Amino acid sequence: MALKGTLDGETRRAALLDLTDERGRLQLAEAAELWNVHPMTIRRDFELLESLGRVRRVRGGIVPVQVDAFSTRQGRNPRAKERIAAKIVPLLPDGGAIGLDSSTTAFALADSLPPSSRFTMVTNGLSAFEALSRRPEVRGYLTGGEREEQNLSLVGALTLSAFSAFHFDCSIISALGLHGESGTSESTLAQAAVKDAMARASSSVVLAVDASKLQSRARVRALTLDRIDVLVTELDPGDARLDPYRSVVPRIL
């Protein structure tokens, strides 16, 4: 049954948020039918809610933005992250300089490096740095910066300066969202700035995201697809879900 279509915009958007939180996802076409309004009205509602950081756009609809603790996200999709880490390890040049962001995927990589690994690794992730400290052959550096509790990371001017002081053979970067048109996106300007600084300091950028991030957008743009050299997911490289990225990203694993 359709809901009242004459609700003012603010009331309608509040109701959209409540329904999205309750269901975990809301489709545009369904919302337009429920509220008995034109789909473009709902699309504008979705765009506004995303700009406010309340939802994340996915194909055909929205999902709620959840500010989860690092430990909570660390336990999400663990097999996917293990698979991604296993694909990345052979890409790392022996003795090379590697940048790692503060994502749970980067932590999974740092935690799974072979004991004999010989790298110089720089990260703004507190958990990743702790994992690197358990590898005696890895020379690990932790950037300075302001502590960001959500990601157990360091951000800000000192972080950007630290990354820019290195020349990385490659950087391992994750993202909150990845879309075929707009590239990667993050929840904050500070995180987007870190990813940009890492990419600028790197000869090669490896983007590591699990399939749940595909064709979704967070509120802050970060890296365009043409800045990504390798896309690594847990999927088979031939999976159709990776098709939106094939024309721009040189290598998909």
Salt bridges, closest charged atoms under 4 A:
GLU30 OE2 - ARG23 NH1 2.27
ASP45 OD2 - ARG12 NE 2.56
ASP45 OD1 - ARG13 NH1 2.88
ASP68 OD2 - ARG76 NH2 2.57
ASP101 OD2 - LYS195 NZ 3.39
ASP111 OD1 - ARG134 NH2 2.73
GLU137 OE1 - ARG118 NH1 2.88
GLU149 OE1 - ARG147 NE 2.76
GLU181 OE1 - ARG217 NH2 3.38
GLU186 OE2 - LYS195 NZ 3.06
ASP196 OD2 - ARG200 NE 2.80
ASP196 OD1 - ARG227 NH1 2.74
ASP239 OD2 - ARG241 NH2 2.94
ASP243 OD1 - ARG246 NE 2.69
